[in-house]
């Protein structure tokens, strides 16, 4: 909310430290998302020794449909809201009227790679998440071409070595070049830490639910931590980055946290109790279920609220502060509607086609 003016610009006059902190450091939460995403992806791939090309294609398609169906709904909403408020609300947060090239690029998640203006905020993260997931699957697929000789390492060992190499390459090279920040390789360092955090837990015999049944070689805990700290120390020496320090901290927590916490048992127990904290557990569970839809829809909601507040109370502190809070509350409400109405239903090409047509029609309405 600190990014989207002019409400935050007005509030920043009264509370500059708060808005500046949110603007400068709020984005660090992305590192938590990336590391946890890698951790969960490794969990999902834990039983797979290798993948056939057809399986990789199927998983990538499933991921694409799951990500883009609610995204297309959010695009449609944001494009129409932008054109609705444009005549009376002039601000840098408004994107330009879409072109047909932008429509196609957004549908295939290539808008930033093609250096096109995004029609909504945060869409780059969806594209990056998809790229990272595809990279991980392709890395597992690549192991099929490893020469099978006597004494060759296991598929698990090869997978860990490949992920470690990609993680080092990202932190030690790709992440030092900001021109790559529209590509998955730039963020693979954080994502790879999550992948490796899962693998580390298996190596020290701290299994979580739904791990592969194959016994894995025991590796002393101190060896894993030495490798982990060495990778971080070299990366820090090449270029100190606060986001990198946070990513390593999150990965360390995932490696060391009790299994009951990471499996959700502790949260489920908390939400099921008849104590004063039961509401907290239930709130976290609910927020986690609707969070992706809230993330997708919040920019359009914020535009509508900003235009309304600016038209009625420009420069009024209390109105703009309440407007920011209203944007947050309405984003949760509308996001929940998007989740229950669209996201939680099975992703199919038929439903994708329907919402892609709606997005195309919305863009066509905006163009005149």
C-alpha atoms as one frame of an Amber mdcrd trajectory, in Angstrom:
protein
   0.000   0.000   0.000   2.978   2.319   0.484   3.703   2.131  -3.248   0.348
   3.264  -4.513  -0.258   6.980  -4.282  -1.566   9.464  -3.830  -2.972   8.247
  -0.484   0.417   7.059   0.730   1.970  10.357  -0.399  -0.384  12.241   1.906
   0.172   9.849   4.814   3.944  10.057   4.312   3.831  13.757   5.241   2.616
  12.854   8.742   4.428   9.520   9.170   7.432   9.604   6.829   9.420   6.961
   8.716   6.614   4.387   8.546   5.851   4.853   4.852   9.547   4.974   3.954
  10.192   1.748   5.859   7.304   0.013   4.103   8.480   1.319   0.741  12.134
   0.357   1.228  11.847  -2.858   3.248   8.352  -4.248   2.726   9.519  -5.922
  -0.475  11.971  -8.022   1.512   9.039 -10.338   2.223   9.506 -11.596  -1.340
  12.578 -13.488  -0.130  10.432 -15.391   2.355   7.988 -16.288  -0.420  10.785
 -17.500  -2.711  12.566 -19.646  -0.128   9.322 -21.224   1.100   8.205 -21.835
  -2.497  11.411 -23.726  -3.200  10.997 -25.717   0.014   7.455 -26.760  -0.912
   8.458 -27.591  -4.485  11.197 -29.910  -3.209   8.597 -31.524  -0.946   6.347
 -32.172  -3.916   9.195 -33.686  -5.943  10.583 -35.744  -3.067   9.292 -39.097
  -4.333  10.493 -38.613  -7.885  13.838 -40.129  -8.826  13.546 -38.590 -12.280
  10.939 -37.171 -14.613  10.009 -38.042 -18.165   9.536 -35.189 -20.610   5.792
 -35.857 -20.768   5.529 -35.656 -16.953   7.442 -32.375 -16.893   5.139 -30.940
 -19.552   2.056 -32.046 -17.623   3.290 -30.508 -14.351   4.259 -27.240 -16.046
   0.840 -26.988 -17.698  -0.905 -27.661 -14.385   1.157 -24.960 -12.723   0.448
 -22.490 -15.539  -3.309 -23.056 -15.387  -3.370 -22.802 -11.600  -1.485 -19.501
 -11.675  -3.129 -17.838 -14.657  -6.854 -18.543 -14.308  -7.328 -16.252 -11.270
  -4.702 -13.933 -12.743  -6.775 -13.423 -15.891  -9.749 -12.472 -13.719  -7.613
  -9.961 -11.845  -6.311  -8.549 -15.144  -9.856  -8.032 -16.392 -10.864  -6.272
 -13.190  -7.781  -4.039 -13.056  -7.926  -3.013 -16.716 -11.570  -1.950 -16.411
 -10.982  -0.110 -13.118  -7.980   1.698 -14.629  -9.977   2.983 -17.579 -12.925
   3.858 -15.343 -10.884   6.111 -13.055  -8.497   7.487 -15.712 -10.524  10.590
 -16.755 -10.615  12.083 -13.233  -7.604  10.407 -11.612  -4.177  11.141 -13.013
  -1.327   9.374 -11.269   1.845   7.453 -12.104   0.345   4.249 -10.717  -2.061
   4.087 -13.669  -0.800   1.933 -16.507  -1.256   3.051 -20.106  -4.174   1.790
 -22.165  -3.292  -1.802 -23.145  -2.267  -2.852 -26.622  -2.918  -6.211 -28.233
   0.744  -7.085 -27.851   0.500  -6.468 -24.114  -2.585  -8.660 -23.875  -0.806
 -11.601 -25.489   2.366 -11.056 -23.440   0.396 -10.998 -20.174  -1.465 -14.186
 -21.055   1.837 -16.049 -21.543   3.563 -14.296 -18.581   6.254 -12.659 -20.731
   5.381  -8.985 -20.305   8.553  -8.088 -18.373  10.845 -10.298 -20.431   9.569
  -8.429 -23.516  10.070  -5.095 -21.713   6.378  -4.202 -21.706   4.560  -2.220
 -19.037   2.617  -4.421 -16.629  -1.135  -3.894 -16.459  -1.188  -4.623 -12.712
   1.233  -4.672  -9.799   3.140  -7.757  -8.667   2.606  -9.700 -11.883   6.356
 -10.040 -12.312   6.357 -12.304  -9.246   3.831 -14.677 -10.794   5.987 -14.912
 -13.917   9.128 -15.475 -11.840   7.438 -18.185  -9.783   6.440 -19.989 -12.967
   9.951 -19.708 -14.393  11.530 -21.035 -11.196   9.152 -23.993 -11.042   9.872
 -24.852 -14.686  13.634 -24.520 -14.107  13.431 -26.922 -11.171  11.504 -29.513
 -13.162  13.927 -29.212 -16.076  16.855 -29.708 -13.698  15.309 -32.991 -12.521
  14.642 -33.972 -16.134  18.280 -33.259 -17.044  19.423 -35.941 -14.611  18.037
 -38.592 -16.977  20.912 -37.822 -19.327  23.598 -38.411 -16.717  25.844 -41.285
 -17.901  24.972 -44.436 -15.969  28.306 -45.942 -14.986  29.365 -48.243 -12.181
  29.627 -46.283  -8.969  27.694 -43.303 -10.315  26.014 -41.155  -7.639  22.349
 -41.646  -6.915  19.673 -39.504  -8.516  19.112 -37.800  -5.160  22.799 -36.906
  -4.842  22.896 -35.590  -8.404  19.784 -33.518  -7.827  21.225 -31.948  -4.685
  24.515 -31.216  -6.440  22.739 -29.613  -9.402  20.533 -27.465  -7.182  23.557
 -26.423  -5.124  25.396 -25.447  -8.306  22.469 -23.400  -9.624  22.026 -21.706
  -6.239  25.698 -20.741  -6.119  25.606 -19.506  -9.717  22.615 -17.325  -8.891
  24.047 -15.746  -5.725  27.613 -15.505  -7.018  26.857 -14.260 -10.522  23.307
 -13.809 -11.849  21.970 -11.947  -8.787  24.768  -9.388  -9.094  23.361  -8.176
 -12.425  20.128  -6.225 -11.912  19.394  -6.397 -15.628  18.442 -10.048 -15.098
  15.723  -9.320 -12.522  12.967 -10.217 -14.982  14.364 -13.736 -15.309  14.149
 -16.703 -12.976  17.921 -17.182 -12.810  18.192 -13.900 -10.886  15.986 -15.273
  -8.095  17.054 -18.906  -8.175  19.442 -18.261  -5.285  16.557 -17.769  -2.852
  14.417 -20.488  -4.445  17.362 -22.879  -4.440  17.951 -22.289  -0.725  14.432
 -23.579  -0.146  15.073 -26.628  -2.318  18.288 -27.363  -0.449  16.701 -26.749
   2.960  14.273 -29.594   2.275  17.053 -31.874   1.095  19.147 -31.005   4.151
  16.376 -32.155   6.471  16.268 -35.513   4.740  20.029 -35.987   4.918  20.116
 -35.549   8.690  17.120 -37.885   9.136  14.614 -35.233  10.154  11.853 -36.334
   7.779   8.653 -34.406   7.278   5.381 -35.984   6.145   5.160 -37.184   2.552
   8.864 -37.706   1.980  10.225 -40.322  -0.340  10.427 -43.784   1.117  13.926
 -44.485  -0.141  16.522 -44.440   2.640  19.058 -41.696   2.209  22.647 -41.602
   3.363  23.276 -39.953   6.665  25.292 -36.744   6.497  26.591 -35.111   9.675
  24.726 -31.961  10.542  27.907 -29.921  10.850  28.864 -30.712   7.243  25.573
 -29.311   5.965  25.926 -26.139   8.019  29.522 -25.633   6.838  28.408 -25.846
   3.195  25.448 -23.556   3.899  27.566 -20.900   5.623  30.319 -21.122   2.998
  27.871 -20.438   0.169  26.477 -17.459   2.095  29.898 -16.089   3.041  31.155
 -16.164  -0.549  27.943 -14.520  -1.793  28.189 -11.822   0.885  31.822 -11.184
   0.015  30.964 -10.742  -3.661  28.180  -8.274  -2.888  26.473  -7.688   0.481
  22.693  -7.643   0.028  20.105  -7.359   2.779  17.639  -9.493   0.829  20.267
 -12.215   0.602  20.823 -12.201   4.370  17.069 -12.592   4.908  16.866 -15.462
   2.408  19.632 -17.347   4.190  17.980 -16.684   7.551  14.652 -18.096   6.328
  16.400 -21.141   4.890  18.201 -21.685   8.209  14.873 -21.618  10.045  13.388
 -24.153   7.613  16.387 -26.427   8.134  16.276 -26.268  11.932  12.571 -25.864
  12.774  10.723 -28.764  14.455   8.802 -30.973  12.063   5.529 -30.341  13.911
   5.689 -26.652  12.995   6.521 -27.133   9.324   3.875 -29.817   8.879   1.171
 -27.500  10.212   0.347 -29.696  13.201   1.075 -26.936  15.695  -1.153 -24.454
  13.839  -3.950 -26.977  13.453  -3.801 -27.751  17.158  -3.918 -24.046  17.962
  -6.887 -23.376  15.682  -8.787 -26.315  17.163  -8.487 -25.277  20.775 -11.259
 -23.493  22.604  -8.827 -20.931  23.961  -8.358 -17.262  23.301  -5.744 -18.074
  20.658  -7.999 -20.290  18.577  -9.102 -17.324  16.489  -5.464 -16.632  15.572
  -4.917 -20.122  14.220  -8.135 -20.027  12.211  -7.279 -16.553  10.865  -3.866
 -17.712   9.648  -5.386 -20.765   7.969  -8.020 -18.613   6.243  -5.538 -15.943
   5.161  -3.211 -18.573   3.752  -6.002 -19.994   1.616  -7.035 -16.650   0.077
  -3.606 -14.979  -0.021  -2.833 -15.573  -3.717  -6.155 -14.138  -4.846  -5.695
 -11.157  -2.512  -2.247 -10.601  -3.999  -3.649 -10.592  -7.526  -6.646  -8.323
  -6.949  -5.310  -5.776  -4.448  -3.912  -3.349  -7.024  -7.234  -2.839  -8.790
  -8.990  -2.389  -5.459  -6.399   0.149  -4.368  -6.846   2.127  -7.585 -10.596
   2.388  -7.053 -10.250   3.460  -3.409  -7.472   5.945  -4.245  -9.531   7.569
  -6.976 -12.542   7.877  -4.656 -10.610   9.305  -1.698  -8.614  11.685  -3.897
 -11.770  13.004  -5.536 -13.518  13.723  -2.210 -10.713  14.482   0.283  -7.486
  15.367  -1.526  -4.722  16.077   0.949  -6.813  15.226   4.043  -4.672  13.070
   6.333  -7.369  11.133   8.180  -9.280  10.327   4.984  -6.184   9.066   3.172
  -5.001   7.029   6.170  -8.422   5.414   6.440  -8.380   4.952   2.678  -5.196
   2.862   2.931  -6.796   0.708   5.603  -9.957   0.442   3.522  -7.865  -0.722
   0.561  -6.402  -3.477   2.714  -9.780  -4.578   4.076 -11.482  -4.502   0.682
  -8.572  -6.391  -0.888  -9.100  -9.183   1.619 -12.839  -9.198   0.916 -12.612
  -9.096  -2.883  -9.660 -11.494  -2.842 -11.687 -13.976  -0.817 -14.436 -13.710
  -3.420 -11.905 -14.403  -6.189 -10.571 -17.402  -4.280 -13.928 -19.027  -3.560
 -15.435 -18.113  -6.918 -12.514 -18.923  -9.201  -9.196 -20.040  -7.732 -10.284
 -23.048  -5.693 -12.039 -24.709  -8.634 -10.146 -27.271 -10.700  -7.947 -25.541
 -13.301  -8.864 -26.705 -16.782  -8.204 -25.442 -20.275 -11.930 -24.790 -20.685
 -11.999 -22.434 -17.713  -8.742 -20.838 -18.849 -10.213 -20.182 -22.298 -13.291
 -18.568 -20.784 -11.307 -16.158 -18.611  -8.780 -15.450 -21.352 -11.724 -14.375
 -23.512 -13.037 -12.169 -20.705  -9.621 -10.535 -20.314  -9.388  -9.965 -24.056
 -12.849  -8.389 -24.090 -11.946  -6.172 -21.123  -8.823  -4.953 -22.900 -10.827
  -4.334 -26.081 -13.318  -2.221 -24.108 -10.449  -0.213 -22.627  -8.706   0.483
 -25.939 -11.179   3.019 -27.428
